[in-house]
Amino acid sequence: MSFIEFESWEIKSGHEEAHHQMIRDWFKFVQEHHPELFAEWKSARYYKQVSKEGEATGRYIMMFEFYSREGFNVYKKRREGFTGPYEAYKQVDPYQFFVAGSVKIDYLTPQNEDLWFDFAAIK
């Protein structure tokens, strides 16, 4: 069963462009170093939060999907301290552009997956 880390934040004022570039650099790094550094990841997705009218709220979201909660724990322990091969990862970590007090992390586990559907798969 998948395990999801749902992280949201606001960008420090005046650092928007640097943040957006760092996000691009981060995705490139992860893709280039998968599966050796990120084998437990199933997906990573990035969003800008908007109101139902489409107005930006100023928050950004990253969803990290892991194959399992156990895999999440293995990955976090291996990456702890950003040592070894994860030193390079720290160089593309966009946290430096986040408003520190705005960061919120939640965790999600799927429920009733047998009831889920994907309209794209039905076509």
Summary of the structure (lengths in Angstrom):
residues: 123
radius of gyration: 15.9
end to end distance: 25.3
largest distance: 46.0
contacts: 291
relative contact order: 0.27
helix: 41%
strand: 29%
